[in-house]
Every structure is written in structure tokens, then in C-alpha cells.
């Protein structure tokens, strides 16, 4: 039983999950999430970090409205636009890059789309089809598609997984440019602590299944001002907290 209500302020997200469970093939109840509380301020970037299989993607699906079978409450902006980037790009193979983006945002301004393609390095690939793209380019298209709708809330499910470090770093920089330019409230799911520290304003550490919040760690230094020493110190604090256990 859940209660999904509009939030009173644009960009604000509030989620309470008392319990989320699945029914296994053998008929047993598998509890995935328990006693989760999450609140995001307008323009905030929050990173969810936890072990594989702990329920991070399930949380995103609940927030996106794709899973309503849970005990708890969800408040999102009234009529707020939602952008989501899945672990897989999920592009339509029979549509060009430009058409994949315009299909999601048919009324988007042409000049704004051109700027978006330019920022993401897609300007010369607009006529290409997904089968002609590398995985890195396909992920850029997925990000462009999410931003084309001008979202108030952006959900990112490990958008850079399986990319090499150099490419992931470039895509993170492009994502930060877009998020900061539009001040988008963002929730990032990742198992990569370095990625969480470089992108997040706040980091939530999740336990193993059934997942609950182990710790909430604010990152006080602005993204653009974070030095390698800052990042190393935050990562060390996170590693120490994880090692301490529940």
C-alpha cells in the first residue's frame, strides 16, 4: 500500500519506504528495502551508493512511478517533468539519434536541442542510427533524451557503468555542465564511490539487502572547487564508514 502525492515545491522529492518486498518463484517473500527515508532539495544532486543487488534500482523505479507495490509514501513536484537514464541506453534502433531524442521531446526548441547535442558531442551524429554508435555515444544520446524534456527531476541509474575510466570521466563532466546549467534536482545510483564523490552534493550509503541507510554524508565543497585531496579525504571517510558495518 503506498501513497503518491504531489510535492508542494518544484524540484522537491520526498520518499518514505517502510517495506518493499518481492515474491520469489518459490513463493517466498524477499524483502529488498526497509525503513528508507529520502528527501531532495531543489537543484540538489544526491548519490545513492550501495552493494550490487541491494535495491538501488528498485528505489529509482518507485520514484519514477514504475513500481507502486510498496509500503510507504512518495511526494514529487506537481506536473513536474521527469528525466531518467537507465543502465542500458534503450534507444530505438530504427530511429536516428535526432529522432530518438525528438520522440521524447516533440515540442523541444530546435536551438536548444542543437546546444544540447553540441554539449554532448552529438552534433555530427544526429543522422546516425544506434547500431552505428559506440556504447559511449549511445549513453550520450540517452542523457540527451533525458535533458531534452527539461526535467525538474533527473534519475540516473549507473549511467556510466561498463565504460572505461577516461570516457566515464568525460561524460561525468558533460553531465555536470548540464545539471549545473539547469539546476536539476538529481538522484544518481552508483556503486562507484569516486563517481559519487565527484558528482554528489550529498551521499547516502545503503546497506546490503534489505537495504536501509547506513549513513548520510554531505559534500560541502562545491563540485567545481573539489581538489584531488578533497576527493581522497571524502572517499576515505566513506570507506571507513562502510568498513564499520551496520
C-alpha positions in Angstrom: 0.0 0.0 0.0 1.5 3.3 -1.0 0.5 7.0 -1.1 1.9 9.0 -4.1 1.1 12.7 -3.6 2.4 15.9 -5.4 5.1 17.8 -3.5 4.4 21.4 -2.7 7.6 22.9 -4.2 9.0 22.4 -7.7 12.1 20.1 -7.7 11.4 18.7 -4.2 11.3 14.9 -3.7 10.3 13.1 -0.5 10.2 9.3 -0.3 9.4 7.1 2.6 9.6 3.3 2.2 8.6 1.2 5.2 9.0 -2.0 3.3 9.4 -3.3 -0.3 9.4 -7.0 -1.0 9.1 -9.3 -4.0 7.5 -12.7 -4.3 10.1 -15.2 -5.5 9.4 -18.1 -7.9 9.2 -20.5 -4.9 6.5 -18.3 -3.4 8.7 -16.8 -0.6 8.8 -13.1 0.2 12.1 -11.4 -0.5 12.5 -8.1 1.3 14.5 -5.6 -0.7 14.1 -2.2 1.1 13.3 -1.4 4.7 12.8 1.9 6.6 14.1 4.2 3.8 13.7 7.9 4.1 14.9 10.3 1.4 14.4 14.0 0.8 15.9 16.1 -2.0 16.1 19.9 -2.1 15.6 21.7 -5.4 18.8 21.6 -7.5 20.5 19.1 -5.2 22.5 16.2 -6.6 22.3 13.1 -4.3 24.2 9.9 -4.9 23.0 6.5 -3.7 25.9 4.1 -3.1 25.4 0.5 -2.1 26.4 -3.1 -3.0 25.1 -4.7 -6.1 21.6 -6.1 -5.7 20.7 -4.1 -2.6 17.7 -2.4 -4.2 19.1 0.9 -5.6 17.4 0.4 -9.0 14.2 -0.6 -7.2 14.2 2.7 -5.4 14.5 4.6 -8.7 11.7 2.6 -10.2 9.5 3.5 -7.2 10.4 7.2 -7.6 9.7 7.1 -11.3 6.3 5.6 -10.7 7.2 2.3 -12.4 6.7 0.3 -9.2 3.8 1.1 -6.9 3.8 -2.2 -4.9 5.5 -1.0 -1.7 4.5 0.2 1.8 5.3 3.9 2.0 4.7 7.4 0.6 6.1 9.3 -2.3 5.9 13.1 -2.9 7.0 14.6 -6.2 6.5 18.0 -7.8 3.0 18.6 -9.2 3.2 18.2 -13.0 6.9 18.0 -12.7 8.8 16.7 -15.7 10.9 13.6 -15.1 14.0 12.5 -16.9 15.5 9.1 -16.5 18.7 7.4 -17.7 18.7 3.7 -17.4 21.7 1.3 -17.1 21.2 0.5 -20.8 20.6 3.3 -23.3 17.3 1.8 -24.5 17.4 3.6 -27.9 15.0 2.7 -30.7 17.3 1.0 -33.3 15.1 2.1 -36.3 15.3 5.8 -35.3 18.2 8.1 -35.8 19.9 9.9 -32.9 17.9 13.1 -33.5 14.6 11.2 -33.8 15.3 9.2 -30.6 15.6 12.5 -28.8 12.7 14.3 -30.6 10.4 11.4 -30.0 10.7 12.1 -26.2 10.5 15.9 -26.6 8.5 16.6 -29.7 8.0 20.2 -28.8 11.6 21.0 -27.9 13.1 24.2 -29.3 15.4 23.4 -32.2 18.1 25.8 -31.0 18.1 24.3 -27.5 18.4 20.8 -28.9 21.3 21.9 -31.1 23.0 23.3 -28.0 22.3 20.0 -26.1 23.8 17.9 -29.0 26.8 20.2 -29.1 27.5 19.9 -25.4 27.3 16.1 -25.5 29.4 15.8 -28.7 26.5 14.5 -30.7 26.2 17.3 -33.3 27.8 15.2 -36.1 25.9 12.0 -35.1 22.4 13.2 -35.4 21.6 11.3 -38.6 23.3 8.1 -37.3 21.4 5.1 -36.0 22.0 3.3 -32.6 23.7 0.4 -34.4 26.3 2.7 -35.7 27.2 4.2 -32.3 29.7 3.1 -29.7 28.4 2.4 -26.2 29.7 5.8 -25.1 27.9 7.7 -27.8 24.7 5.7 -27.1 24.9 6.7 -23.5 25.3 10.3 -24.6 22.1 10.0 -26.6 20.3 8.6 -23.5 21.4 11.6 -21.5 20.4 14.0 -24.3 17.0 12.4 -24.3 16.6 12.8 -20.6 17.6 16.5 -20.7 15.5 17.3 -23.8 12.3 17.3 -21.7 13.8 19.9 -19.4 13.3 17.8 -16.3 12.7 19.1 -12.8 13.8 15.7 -11.5 16.5 13.6 -13.1 17.0 9.9 -12.2 20.3 8.3 -13.2 20.8 4.5 -12.9 24.5 3.9 -13.1 24.7 5.8 -16.4 28.4 5.2 -16.9 28.7 1.6 -16.0 31.0 -0.6 -18.2 32.7 2.5 -19.7 36.5 2.9 -19.5 37.7 5.5 -16.9 38.6 8.2 -19.4 35.3 8.1 -21.2 33.3 7.9 -18.0 35.2 11.0 -16.7 34.4 12.9 -19.9 30.7 12.0 -19.7 30.6 13.0 -16.0 32.0 16.4 -16.9 29.3 16.9 -19.6 26.6 15.7 -17.2 27.8 18.2 -14.5 27.7 21.0 -17.1 24.1 20.2 -18.0 22.9 19.7 -14.4 24.5 22.9 -13.1 23.3 24.9 -16.1 19.7 24.0 -15.5 19.8 23.4 -11.7 18.1 20.0 -12.0 17.3 18.0 -8.9 19.2 14.8 -9.5 19.3 11.3 -7.9 22.3 9.2 -9.0 22.5 5.5 -8.4 26.1 4.1 -8.5 28.4 1.6 -6.9 31.4 3.7 -7.8 32.4 5.8 -4.7 34.7 8.0 -6.8 31.8 8.9 -9.1 29.5 9.6 -6.2 32.1 12.0 -4.6 32.8 13.8 -7.8 29.1 14.4 -8.7 27.1 14.4 -5.5 26.2 17.2 -3.1 25.2 14.5 -0.6 25.9 10.8 -0.5 23.6 8.2 1.0 25.3 4.9 1.9 23.0 1.9 1.7 23.4 -1.4 3.4 23.1 -4.9 1.8 19.6 -6.3 1.3 17.1 -5.4 2.8 18.7 -2.0 2.2 18.5 0.8 4.7 20.5 4.0 5.0 23.8 3.3 6.8 25.0 6.9 6.7 24.3 10.3 5.1 27.4 12.3 4.1 27.2 15.8 2.8 29.9 17.0 0.4 30.4 20.6 1.4 32.9 21.7 -1.2 31.3 22.8 -4.5 31.9 20.4 -7.4 34.0 22.8 -9.4 36.2 23.5 -6.4 36.9 19.9 -5.3 40.6 19.1 -5.4 42.1 15.6 -5.6 42.9 15.9 -1.8 39.2 16.8 -1.1 38.0 13.8 -3.0 40.5 11.4 -1.5 39.5 12.5 2.0 35.8 12.0 1.4 36.4 8.6 -0.2 38.5 7.6 2.8 35.7 8.7 5.2 33.2 6.7 3.1 35.4 3.6 3.1 35.8 3.8 6.8 32.1 4.1 7.4 31.4 1.1 5.1 34.0 -1.0 6.9 32.3 -0.2 10.2 29.3 -2.1 9.1 25.6 -1.6 10.2 
